[in-house]
Every structure is written in structure tokens, then in C-alpha cells.
């Protein structure tokens, strides 16, 4: 029997800028941007207040360009300790209502409130007001029967919005939207979909399974399910611990001493690690290499990266440097590469100057990555106050049964 759930998605509005305004009330109502190297005017805007957005200031925009649009723009460097403290306080409030809280970033999380004996709208209003009263932080909240729809709902009204998205509302509210507006569909995927005539979310919901799987793989079928309002993923508090490293290793067909052969093996491993990081929407801040020699002696060494990455070439280049320091020209039996100190892309912050930004923008979809980063920073920092839970097996409130489901 299908379980009726009531899920809230809480999304803090302009989190970094809002935290700064909470610490310094004189900043409230003013155009504010958080960026690296603001004094040099070469930093990239990572996030900005809604007052700044009204002038056309956007994430990934160079500070000099933002100041051209908004001469009175206030630019501050990020204060990560301050943001982490605010995040912990935010999740403490959420966890006071239910232990079934899943942090997905520093300012974003899901709550399964199926068994909370409150009307979900009243509950959402109370949570939103507490975040304002106790932390002086605005939020938007989505209410829906699953995670995908709750996330979609929270994006519909910002700032300070509360939106209910029921399954029966999908055709009217979701299907007319451009497919690129769907959570989980990036610019490149949208481009592929449009080549086969899928321009709206409704087109995707009615898409041909074989065709979708052919152009974007198994993810095409998952996206079609979500476009139809289907998402069976549970709210999982333990998912915050899912990964700290992503690696791969290979035992060579024969013990190898040929440097080119070993380099090719490293390239293959770097590609595998890169793909796994991208699948997890994660980046590594260190690259480690493991060598196992013919006599089974195993050695490892790591190297810190200048910037977090999921890029295959960058991983290979650093792995090669580490390998060359480790290798003693002895026969190698096994090779491994591991991306260490892994974080969600949303937690990655790069103090890019304009030239670095332009160069990296050519090599990877940086705009998309930082645009996401600007709204939801980080993953894995909330480690207290979250308990393991049994899967909910009740139907919860009549609101959950009658309001959400067909």
C-alpha cells in the first residue's frame, strides 16, 4: 500500500547575505553581495541580497560589473564560521519538531512531518516565523507529498514564501514550465531534450521511455517520473554522512614498470573518480594516490588542491604529481586514486579573480555550479541533533491523505 507522506523543504533566502544582515542590522534593506577579493574588484559574486538582485546583480558576476549596475553595492568577504553557526541554529529549530530532518546543504533541508500532529500549513508558518524571530533569517518553505515536489514548491515563492504543491496541481503548475526550470535539469540536459521536441516539463512527463534513456541514460527515466510527481526517496537524516571520500582502484593485468602504461592507468582512474564525483554532485579538496608494489607493500600520499574540483584533467594532473613522488621505479601491482575531504558542490567556494573565472568558464559549466553554490552552501556540517529513524508506516494526518493525494 502506498504510504502518504507530508514533506517540508526549508530553503533559507540569500543565506550568506541574510546572516550578515542579522549580525549587522545596518545592512538590512541594503544591496549586499558576498564575494571573494572585493577590495580588488576582481572577485566573483557568490550570493547577494534581494535588494542587490533588483539592480540586476547576479551570482557569478564579477564584482566590478556588479558595482557598475549597483554603485552603492556593499561587498563583503564570506565568513564561514559565522554561517556554520547560523546553520546549526537553523537545524536545531527544525529538529525540535521531528528527528526526521535531512540536511542537504548549509541552508537547506527536508523534514518528514507525516507523524507531527499539526496541520502542515500551520507548522510551516510557525517554523518560518521562528527562523525570523530567533535568528532573523528569512526562508521559503515547500509543502508536498515527496521531496521533489517539496523542493520545487519552495522555489516558487521567494523570499518568505510558503507554497503547497499537490499531485493534482502538477498539470496546471508544473507542466507548462520550460523543462530547464525543473529541478535536476541543467542547461546541457535541457539542450538534449529540446532536440527531441521536449520543451516543457509536460513534454518530459509524456516523453518516450526508450528515447529518453537513449539520449540521457537512466536519469532520463528518473526525470520523467519526477515530472509526473513521482519520487519515492525517503527523508534520510543519515545521508549527511554518506561520503567523505570518493575513490577507485585497479589491479593491473601484469606488474607494471612502464611509465606510460602507469600514466594511462591513472588517466582511467581519474576519469572514474571524476564521473563518480559528478554523479554525487560533489567535489574533492584533496587527491590521494595509492601504490601497491609486487611484494604487496602499499604506500599512499595525498595532495591538497588549490580549489575543490570534480574535473577529470585536474584530478589526473595532481594524481600524476603525487604518483611521481611516490613511485620508486619498482613493479606496480595496483593503483588507486581517491578524492578526499569531499564536499557537495554547494559547499565549494572559490576566490576566483576575473581571469581565472573566464578560463574556468570555458572548461566546465562553472556558471551552473556556482549558481547552485550561491543558494545552498555546503553539506555534511550538521552532525548533532539528528537521530536515526524507522521508516514511517502510518498515513499521518487526514490533511496528508486528502489534501495531497488524488
C-alpha positions as CSV (number, residue, x, y, z in Angstrom):
1,X,0.0,0.0,0.0
2,X,1.3,3.4,-0.9
3,X,2.3,5.5,2.1
4,X,1.0,9.0,2.3
5,X,3.8,11.4,3.4
6,X,3.9,15.1,4.2
7,X,7.3,16.6,3.4
8,X,8.6,20.2,4.1
9,X,11.5,21.6,2.2
10,X,13.1,24.6,4.0
11,X,15.2,26.9,1.9
12,X,16.9,29.9,3.5
13,X,16.7,33.0,1.4
14,X,20.1,34.6,0.4
15,X,21.6,32.8,3.3
16,X,25.1,34.4,3.5
17,X,23.7,37.9,2.9
18,X,20.9,37.3,5.4
19,X,23.3,36.1,8.1
20,X,25.5,39.2,7.6
21,X,22.4,41.4,7.9
22,X,21.4,39.6,11.1
23,X,24.8,40.3,12.6
24,X,24.8,43.9,11.4
25,X,21.3,45.3,11.3
26,X,22.5,48.4,9.5
27,X,22.8,46.2,6.4
28,X,19.2,45.3,6.3
29,X,17.3,46.5,3.3
30,X,20.5,47.5,1.5
31,X,22.1,45.9,-1.7
32,X,24.7,43.5,-0.3
33,X,26.9,40.9,-2.1
34,X,29.2,38.3,-0.7
35,X,32.3,37.9,-2.9
36,X,36.0,37.0,-2.9
37,X,38.6,39.7,-3.2
38,X,36.1,42.6,-3.0
39,X,38.8,45.2,-2.4
40,X,40.4,44.2,-5.7
41,X,37.1,44.4,-7.6
42,X,38.1,41.1,-9.2
43,X,36.1,38.8,-7.0
44,X,33.1,36.8,-8.2
45,X,29.7,37.5,-6.6
46,X,28.8,34.3,-4.7
47,X,25.4,35.4,-3.4
48,X,23.6,38.7,-2.9
49,X,20.6,40.2,-1.2
50,X,17.3,40.6,-3.0
51,X,17.9,44.4,-2.9
52,X,21.0,43.8,-5.0
53,X,19.2,41.5,-7.3
54,X,16.7,44.3,-8.1
55,X,19.6,46.1,-9.7
56,X,20.5,43.1,-11.9
57,X,23.3,41.8,-9.7
58,X,23.6,38.0,-10.1
59,X,25.7,35.2,-8.9
60,X,29.0,34.5,-10.8
61,X,29.1,38.2,-11.9
62,X,32.4,39.9,-11.4
63,X,32.4,42.5,-8.6
64,X,33.3,45.3,-11.0
65,X,30.3,44.5,-13.1
66,X,28.0,44.3,-10.2
67,X,29.2,47.7,-8.9
68,X,28.6,49.1,-12.3
69,X,25.0,48.0,-12.1
70,X,24.7,49.0,-8.5
71,X,27.2,51.7,-7.5
72,X,26.0,51.6,-3.8
73,X,26.5,47.8,-3.6
74,X,28.1,46.7,-0.3
75,X,30.6,43.8,-0.8
76,X,31.8,41.6,2.0
77,X,34.0,38.6,2.1
78,X,32.4,35.3,3.3
79,X,32.6,34.4,7.0
80,X,32.2,30.7,7.0
81,X,32.4,30.2,10.8
82,X,29.5,32.7,11.1
83,X,27.4,30.9,8.5
84,X,28.0,27.5,10.1
85,X,26.9,28.7,13.4
86,X,23.7,30.1,11.9
87,X,23.1,26.9,10.1
88,X,23.4,24.8,13.3
89,X,20.9,27.1,14.9
90,X,18.6,26.7,12.0
91,X,18.7,22.9,12.0
92,X,18.3,22.9,15.8
93,X,14.9,24.6,15.2
94,X,13.9,22.1,12.6
95,X,14.9,19.2,14.7
96,X,12.8,20.4,17.6
97,X,9.7,19.4,15.6
98,X,10.9,16.0,14.3
99,X,14.1,13.9,14.3
100,X,13.4,13.1,10.6
101,X,15.4,16.0,9.2
102,X,17.7,15.7,6.3
103,X,20.2,18.5,5.8
104,X,21.2,18.8,2.1
105,X,23.3,21.9,2.5
106,X,24.2,24.6,5.0
107,X,20.9,26.4,4.5
108,X,18.5,23.8,3.1
109,X,16.9,20.7,4.4
110,X,13.9,18.3,4.3
111,X,11.5,17.4,7.1
112,X,9.2,14.4,7.1
113,X,6.3,15.8,9.3
114,X,3.8,13.0,8.4
115,X,3.5,12.0,12.1
116,X,3.6,15.5,13.5
117,X,0.2,16.2,14.9
118,X,-0.1,19.6,13.3
119,X,-1.7,21.0,10.2
120,X,1.3,21.3,7.8
121,X,0.5,24.9,6.8
122,X,0.3,26.0,10.4
123,X,3.6,24.1,11.1
124,X,5.3,25.8,8.1
125,X,4.2,29.2,9.2
126,X,5.4,28.6,12.8
127,X,8.8,27.4,11.6
128,X,9.2,30.3,9.2
129,X,8.3,32.8,11.9
130,X,10.7,31.2,14.5
131,X,13.6,31.4,12.0
132,X,12.7,35.1,11.6
133,X,12.2,35.8,15.3
134,X,15.1,33.8,16.8
135,X,17.7,34.0,14.0
136,X,16.5,37.0,11.9
137,X,16.7,34.8,8.9
138,X,14.1,34.6,6.1
139,X,13.1,31.3,4.5
140,X,10.9,29.8,1.9
141,X,9.1,26.5,2.6
142,X,7.6,24.0,0.2
143,X,4.9,21.5,1.3
144,X,4.3,18.4,-0.7
145,X,3.9,14.6,-0.6
146,X,7.5,14.0,-1.7
147,X,11.0,15.5,-1.8
148,X,11.0,16.6,-5.4
149,X,7.7,18.4,-5.2
150,X,8.6,20.0,-1.9
151,X,11.8,21.3,-3.3
152,X,10.0,22.6,-6.4
153,X,7.4,24.2,-4.2
154,X,10.0,26.1,-2.1
155,X,11.5,27.6,-5.2
156,X,8.1,29.0,-6.3
157,X,7.9,31.9,-4.0
158,X,10.9,33.8,-2.6
159,X,11.6,35.4,-0.3
160,X,9.4,34.4,2.7
161,X,7.1,32.1,0.7
162,X,5.1,29.1,1.7
163,X,3.9,27.0,-1.2
164,X,1.8,23.9,-1.3
165,X,2.3,21.6,-4.3
166,X,-0.2,18.7,-4.5
167,X,0.0,16.0,-7.1
168,X,-3.2,17.1,-8.6
169,X,-1.7,20.6,-9.2
170,X,1.2,19.3,-11.4
171,X,-0.5,19.6,-14.8
172,X,-1.5,23.2,-14.1
173,X,1.5,24.5,-12.2
174,X,4.5,22.4,-13.4
175,X,3.8,21.1,-16.9
176,X,3.6,24.5,-18.7
177,X,7.1,25.5,-17.4
178,X,10.2,25.3,-19.6
179,X,11.9,22.0,-19.0
180,X,15.1,23.8,-17.9
181,X,13.2,25.2,-14.9
182,X,12.8,21.7,-13.5
183,X,14.9,20.9,-10.5
184,X,17.6,18.4,-11.7
185,X,17.6,19.5,-15.4
186,X,20.7,21.6,-16.2
187,X,21.3,23.6,-19.4
188,X,23.1,20.7,-21.2
189,X,20.3,18.2,-20.4
190,X,17.7,20.7,-21.5
191,X,19.5,21.2,-24.7
192,X,19.5,17.5,-25.4
193,X,15.8,17.2,-24.5
194,X,14.8,20.1,-26.8
195,X,16.5,18.3,-29.7
196,X,13.9,15.6,-29.4
197,X,11.0,18.0,-29.0
198,X,10.8,18.1,-25.2
199,X,10.5,21.8,-24.4
200,X,8.3,21.8,-21.3
201,X,8.0,19.8,-18.1
202,X,4.8,18.4,-19.5
203,X,6.5,17.2,-22.7
204,X,9.0,15.4,-20.4
205,X,6.2,13.9,-18.4
206,X,4.8,12.4,-21.6
207,X,8.1,11.5,-23.1
208,X,9.0,8.2,-24.7
209,X,11.0,6.0,-22.3
210,X,13.2,4.5,-24.9
211,X,14.1,7.8,-26.4
212,X,14.8,9.4,-23.1
213,X,17.1,6.6,-22.0
214,X,18.9,6.8,-25.3
215,X,19.8,10.5,-25.0
216,X,20.4,10.9,-21.3
217,X,20.6,7.4,-19.9
218,X,18.7,6.0,-16.9
219,X,18.5,9.6,-15.5
220,X,16.0,10.3,-18.3
221,X,13.5,7.8,-16.8
222,X,14.0,9.3,-13.3
223,X,13.4,12.8,-14.6
224,X,10.2,11.6,-16.3
225,X,9.0,10.1,-13.1
226,X,9.6,13.3,-11.2
227,X,7.9,15.3,-14.0
228,X,4.9,13.1,-13.2
229,X,5.2,13.9,-9.5
230,X,6.7,10.5,-8.5
231,X,9.6,10.5,-6.0
232,X,10.0,7.6,-3.6
233,X,13.1,8.9,-1.8
234,X,12.7,9.0,2.0
235,X,13.8,11.9,4.1
236,X,17.0,10.4,5.5
237,X,18.9,12.1,8.3
238,X,21.9,9.7,7.9
239,X,22.5,10.8,4.3
240,X,24.6,13.7,5.6
241,X,27.3,11.1,6.5
242,X,27.2,9.4,3.1
243,X,30.6,10.2,1.8
244,X,33.9,11.9,2.8
245,X,35.9,10.3,0.0
246,X,35.3,9.0,-3.5
247,X,37.9,6.7,-5.0
248,X,38.7,3.9,-7.4
249,X,41.5,1.4,-7.8
250,X,42.6,-1.2,-10.3
251,X,44.8,-4.2,-10.2
252,X,47.0,-4.2,-13.3
253,X,46.9,-7.2,-15.7
254,X,50.6,-7.6,-15.0
255,X,53.0,-5.9,-12.6
256,X,54.0,-2.7,-14.5
257,X,57.1,-0.7,-14.7
258,X,56.4,1.2,-17.9
259,X,55.7,4.8,-17.0
260,X,53.3,5.4,-20.0
261,X,51.3,2.4,-19.0
262,X,51.0,3.6,-15.5
263,X,50.0,7.1,-16.7
264,X,47.3,5.6,-18.8
265,X,46.0,3.7,-15.8
266,X,46.0,6.9,-13.8
267,X,44.0,8.7,-16.5
268,X,41.4,5.9,-16.4
269,X,41.2,6.1,-12.7
270,X,40.9,9.9,-12.8
271,X,38.0,9.6,-15.2
272,X,36.2,7.2,-13.0
273,X,36.7,9.3,-9.9
274,X,35.5,12.4,-11.8
275,X,32.4,10.7,-13.0
276,X,31.5,9.4,-9.5
277,X,32.0,12.9,-8.0
278,X,29.8,14.5,-10.7
279,X,27.1,11.8,-10.1
280,X,27.1,12.8,-6.4
281,X,27.2,16.5,-7.3
282,X,30.4,16.6,-5.2
283,X,33.9,18.0,-5.4
284,X,37.2,16.8,-3.8
285,X,39.6,19.1,-2.0
286,X,42.5,16.6,-1.9
287,X,43.7,13.9,-4.3
288,X,45.4,10.8,-2.9
289,X,47.3,8.1,-4.8
290,X,47.8,4.5,-3.6
291,X,50.5,2.2,-5.0
292,X,50.9,-1.5,-4.2
293,X,54.1,-3.0,-5.3
294,X,54.9,-6.5,-6.4
295,X,55.8,-7.5,-2.9
296,X,52.4,-6.1,-1.7
297,X,54.0,-3.2,0.1
298,X,51.4,-0.4,-0.1
299,X,52.1,3.3,0.0
300,X,49.8,6.3,-0.1
301,X,50.2,10.1,-0.4
302,X,47.8,13.0,-0.8
303,X,47.9,16.5,-2.2
304,X,45.7,19.4,-1.3
305,X,44.0,21.1,-4.2
306,X,44.0,24.9,-4.7
307,X,40.3,24.7,-5.4
308,X,37.7,21.9,-4.9
309,X,37.2,20.0,-8.2
310,X,35.4,17.2,-10.0
311,X,37.4,17.8,-13.2
312,X,39.0,14.7,-14.7
313,X,42.0,16.6,-16.1
314,X,42.7,18.4,-12.8
315,X,42.4,15.1,-10.8
316,X,44.8,13.4,-13.2
317,X,47.4,16.2,-13.2
318,X,47.5,16.2,-9.4
319,X,47.5,12.5,-9.1
320,X,50.4,12.3,-11.5
321,X,52.4,14.7,-9.4
322,X,51.7,12.6,-6.3
323,X,52.5,9.4,-8.2
324,X,55.8,10.7,-9.4
325,X,56.8,11.5,-5.8
326,X,55.7,8.0,-4.6
327,X,56.9,5.7,-7.3
328,X,60.4,4.1,-6.9
329,X,60.6,2.6,-10.4
330,X,59.6,-0.7,-8.9
331,X,56.9,-3.0,-10.4
332,X,53.4,-1.8,-9.6
333,X,50.7,-4.3,-8.9
334,X,47.8,-2.0,-8.0
335,X,47.0,1.7,-8.5
336,X,44.3,3.8,-6.8
337,X,43.1,7.4,-6.8
338,X,40.9,8.9,-4.2
339,X,39.3,12.3,-3.9
340,X,39.4,13.2,-0.3
341,X,37.7,15.7,2.0
342,X,34.7,15.5,-0.4
343,X,32.0,18.1,-0.1
344,X,28.9,18.9,-2.0
345,X,29.4,21.4,-4.8
346,X,27.2,23.8,-2.9
347,X,29.8,23.9,-0.2
348,X,32.6,24.8,-2.6
349,X,33.7,28.4,-2.7
350,X,36.4,29.6,-5.0
351,X,38.0,33.0,-4.6
352,X,38.4,33.5,-8.3
353,X,39.8,36.5,-10.0
354,X,38.3,37.6,-13.2
355,X,40.9,35.8,-15.4
356,X,40.5,32.5,-13.5
357,X,36.8,32.8,-13.8
358,X,36.9,33.3,-17.6
359,X,39.3,30.5,-18.1
360,X,37.4,28.0,-16.0
361,X,34.1,29.0,-17.5
362,X,35.5,27.8,-20.9
363,X,36.4,24.4,-19.4
364,X,33.4,23.5,-17.3
365,X,29.8,24.6,-16.6
366,X,31.0,26.9,-13.9
367,X,28.1,29.2,-14.1
368,X,25.7,26.4,-13.3
369,X,27.8,25.1,-10.5
370,X,28.3,28.5,-8.8
371,X,24.7,29.5,-9.3
372,X,23.7,26.4,-7.3
373,X,26.5,27.2,-4.8
374,X,25.3,30.7,-4.3
375,X,22.0,29.5,-2.9
376,X,22.8,26.3,-0.9
377,X,26.3,26.2,0.5
378,X,27.8,23.0,1.8
379,X,27.0,19.6,3.0
380,X,27.9,17.5,5.9
381,X,28.4,20.1,8.6
382,X,25.3,19.3,10.6
383,X,26.2,16.3,12.7
384,X,24.5,16.8,16.0
385,X,20.8,16.6,17.0
386,X,20.0,14.2,14.2
387,X,18.8,10.7,15.2
388,X,18.4,7.6,13.1
389,X,14.8,6.7,12.5
390,X,12.5,3.9,11.4
391,X,10.6,4.4,8.2
392,X,7.2,6.0,8.8
393,X,4.5,3.4,8.2
394,X,1.4,5.4,9.1
395,X,-0.8,7.6,7.0
396,X,-0.4,10.5,9.3
397,X,-3.0,13.3,9.3
398,X,-6.1,13.4,7.2
399,X,-4.5,16.5,5.6
400,X,-1.8,14.3,4.2
401,X,-4.3,11.8,2.8
402,X,-7.0,14.1,1.5
403,X,-5.1,17.3,0.6
404,X,-2.1,15.9,-1.3
405,X,-3.2,12.7,-2.9
406,X,-5.6,12.1,-5.8
